[in-house]
């Protein structure tokens, strides 16, 4: 039985990277996307954290930075956050938070009063808050500015003897793919500090770095785009002063989930086969997501007889697949994007040897595929003017028009290659 008596076992929640009111990127560009339902997904996910804290009767909540996605466009974001914290105050649950790179002290020009149950760690120095009734010492420091390049944890206080010591830190440790190396440190340095639990933030992919001591990234509470796939949520931790951490349980809080599906067309002989395979994957994903809204990115790959049909009718295939997904999920899943990586069932080495325009084209494409520098230079010379005329939102890193993205250029070249091969196969010129 968990209680709030001195020295007794306790329970707390560790969450991070809420990015309150951050838009779920890309929704507005796709027909059928449940934009309205997902517009407030980050709010609903944080409300789920608060619900969980109340339901589990936790003693306190730790928020390890990036509560907000940047400066607020208006006060509604801050007012909503404060209203949720008041729910925790009404349940006698304290909150300890730090600010990270997205909501660094220097970036926020607006503020609202927070309830008295909230302690916000300062940005000018590390601080320690002791909860005598629980036997807990919590150490932390907020970001003063977006780009913190020093190891903040190095100046954190020594552990308090006889207490459960927790460090709260916004960091990428020694580096994590897709995240800026802010507040760099290492797992060994954190271990040497002598704390029982390190509540980390900044990295959106859940990771238990170590269990002795516990060094944990809970991930963000709600995935925001197609690269943030899978369940998102927070950690519920059970601990005891003088003993340490008993258990750390991940609990999903997301209201919508991004998921990637891959279908190999090898062995599929008809459109019906393709749709059946996609629908089977969608149903399985829906079960795993426990009936949350699903945003699906589908990749069609492999070598097979459907190559010509797929490559020659991309828009029609996409529309048909979107309809199949809606049918299989009763409208709870939608198709965010289709990636076409299918290969024609042709003898490519023999085609490349041909002494005609077809052979020359295939050899040229293969040469460009092997030389990213040449491909980028060609794209800049041919498409630069077009790229400048496009709206800024279409020039993002996840867009087919991202001419500065090696991945987007490689995809565009591969698509051109497959269109050529589809035409060759249709004309039966081989």
Secondary structure, 3 states (H helix, E strand, C coil): CCCCCCCCCEEEEEECCCCECCCCCCHHHCCCCCHHHHHCHHHHHHHHHHHHHHHCCCCEEEEECCCECCCCCCCHHHHHHHHHHHHHHHCCCEEEEECCCCCCCCCCCCCCCCCCCEEECCCCCCEEEEECCCCEEEEECCCCCCCCCCCHHHHCCCCCCCCEEEEEEECCCCCECCECCCCCCCHHHHHHCCCCEEEEECCCCCEEEEECCEEEECCCCCCCCCCCECCCEEEEEEEECCCEEEEEEEEECCCEEEEEEEEECCCCCCHHHHHHHHHHHHHHHHHHCCCCEEEEEEEEEEECCCHHHHHHCHHHHHHHHHHHHHHHHCCCEEEEEEEEEEECCCCHHHHHCCCCHHHHHHHHHHHHHCCHHHHHHHHHHHHHHHHHHCCHHHHCCCCCCCCCCHHHHHHHHHHHHHHHHHHHHHHCCC
